[in-house]
C-alpha cells in the first residue's frame, strides 16, 4: 500500500517561490521586496506564513530584514548569502589569498575551454575598464573589472567555480577595494587582464595562471 508523500510546510513553499523570484531577477540585490500585505495577496497565504518564509531566507543571507523599513535582497542564492556573511568577518588579505586559488584555477580552465565569443566579451569588458579608469569613474571601473574576472570564472566551464566566485560580490570589488583610490595604484595593469586574455586565447593554462598571480601579487602589495 503506497503512502501519500508528505507535503512540505506552506512557509517552505512560499520561501521557495520567493527564492526563485530572486534567482530569476524579479528583485535585484539591494532592492526592497513587496510589503507583507502584497505578498499575502499574491500567494494567498497568511501574514504568519509570509513572515516565517522571509525569516528563513534571512537566516540564509538571501534577505535582510530592516526593522521599520522592509525586507531587502542581500544575495541571489544561499551559497552567496552565506559566503558574503562569512567573508566580511575576515581581512582583505584573507579574501585576496582565497582569490589566488580561485583566479588561478579559473584561468587555467578557461585557457582550455574558452571560445572566440568569450574572448571577445573579455576584451570588451577590458576596454570598458580602461575607459572608466581614464575617466576616473571608479565605480564603473570596479564594475567592469569585477565582470571581467567573473566572466573568466564562468569561462572555466565549471558552474560551481563561477557560483563560488560570484558569491564574493562586493567583498572583492566593493568598499573594501581601497587600492583603486590609492595614489599611484595602476588600475589598468595588463597582468591578469589583457595578458590573461592573450594566454587564454593562446590556450596556455600555465601562462594564464602566471599572469593572474602577478596581478594578485601586485594587489597584495597595495593592501594597507
N, C-alpha and C positions, 0 to 999 in steps of 0.2 A: 504494500500500500504506500503510494507516494505521499510525501508531505509537502504542503504548500510552503514555498520559500518565505521566510520572514521578511517583511517589508522594513526597510531602514526607517529610523525616526524621521518625522516630517522635517525637522530642523536640518537634518543631514541632506535631504533632497533640496531644500531651499539653499543651503550652503553650496551645494554642487552647482546649482543654477547661477548663483552669484559669482562663484569662482570661474565658471565657464564664460560668463559675461565679461569678466575682467580679461581673461585669456584671449577672447575674441576682439578685444579693443573697444567694447561699449563704453567703458570708463578708463581713462588713461591714468598712469601713475601720477599722483599728486592731485587728482580730481576728486571732488566730493560726490559720493553716490547719492541717489534719491533718498529723501527722508522716509522714515518708517511707514507713515500712512500710505505713501505712494507704492512702496514695496508690498505692503499688506494687500492693497487693492489689486496690484498686478499679479500676485501669486496666490491670492485667495486664502491667506493664512492669517493667524492671529499675530498681535504685536509680540507676544512672548516667543513665538516661533521665529520671527524675524530677528529678534534680539539674540536669541540663542545661536542662530546661524552666524550672525555678524560677530558675536563674541568668539565663536570657534575659529573663524577666519582671522580675527585679530590676534589670536594666540599663535597662529602660524606665521604672522608677519605680513599677510596679504592686505589686511585692513588696519587702519589706525583710527581709533575712536577718540574724538576730541570733545570732551565734555562741554556742552553748551554750544557746540559748533556743528557737529555732524561726524560722519564717517568718511574717511578718505582712503583712496587706494594707495598702498605703500609699495606693493610689489605685484608682479604678474603671476607668480607661482609660489608654491610652498617652499621650494628649494631657494628661490630668490629671496623671499622674505626672511627665511631662517639665516641664510648666508649673510645678508646685509646686517642683520641684527648682531651676528657673531663678529663680523669683520670690524664693525665700529668699536668693538671692545679692544682692538689691537692697534699697534702703532703703524704709521705709514711704512716704516721699514719692514715690518712683518708682512704687510699686504704686498709690498713690492717683491719680497722674497717668494711669495706664492706665485706672483706673475712670472718669475723666472721659469718655474716649472710649466705653467700653463702656456705661456707665449712660445717657449722654445719647442714644445711638443706640437703645438698647433702649427707652427711654421714648418716643421719637418713634414707633417702630414699634408699640409696644404701644397707643399712642393711636389708631392706625389699625386695629388688629386685635383688641383685647380685647373679649370679650363680657361679658354680665351675670354669668355664672358666675365668670369670672376676677376681676371687680371685687369680687364677694362674698368670694372667697377672699383677696384682697389686704386687704380691710378686716378680715377675721377675724384675719389674721396681725398686723395693726397693733394690734388690740385685745389680743392676747396679748403683744405687745411692750410696750405701755403698762402692762399689769398687772404684768409681770415687772419693769419699771423701778421702778414704785411700790413693789414689794415688795423692791427692791434684790437681786433674784435675777439677777445679772449674766450668768451662763451662759445662763439661759433667755431673757433679753433679747437677747443676742447671737445665739442660735439663731433666735429669731423674726425678728429684723432681717435675718439672712442669708437665711432662707427667703423673706422678702418681696422682697428685691432679686433673688433667683434667680427667683422667680415672675414678676417684671416682665420679666426677660430671656427667660423661656420664652414670655411673652405677646407677645414681638416677632414670633413666628411664623417665626423663623429658627433652626433646630436648631443650626447651628454657633455662633451667637451664645450660646445658653444653655450649650452644651457648653464653650466657652472660658470663659465666666463661672464656671461651676461648677468649672472647673479651679483657680480661685483658692482655693476651700475655706477652710481656716482661716488662710490667708495674709491674707484680708480680715478675718475675724472670729475669729481665734484669739488667742493670747497677745500678738500684736503690737498688738492694738487697745487700747492703754493709755488711750485717751481716756475709755473708759467708767468708769475708776476715778479720773479727774481731778476734783478738787473744782470744781464749777461747770459741768461739761460737761452739756449738755442732751440726755439720751438719748431724749427724746420730741419732738425737733424736728419740726415739721409739714412744713417744707420738705423736699422729696424723699421724703415719705412720704404723710401724709394729703392734702397739697396736690397731690402727684403723682397719687394715685388720682383726685382730683377732675378733674384735667386729662385723664387717660386716659378717664374716664367721659364727659367733655365732647367727646372726640375732637379735642383740641387739641394737636398734636405739639410746637409751639414752646413752649407754656406748660409742657408736661411737661418739656421739656429745660431750660427756665429754672429751674424749681424744683429739679431734680436738681443743677444747677450751684451753686445757693445752698447746698444741703446739703453738697456736697463742698467748697465753699469754707470752710464752717464747720468741717468735719472737718479740713481742711488747717491751719486756724488753731490747732488744738489739737495739731498734731504737735510732738514735742519737738525 
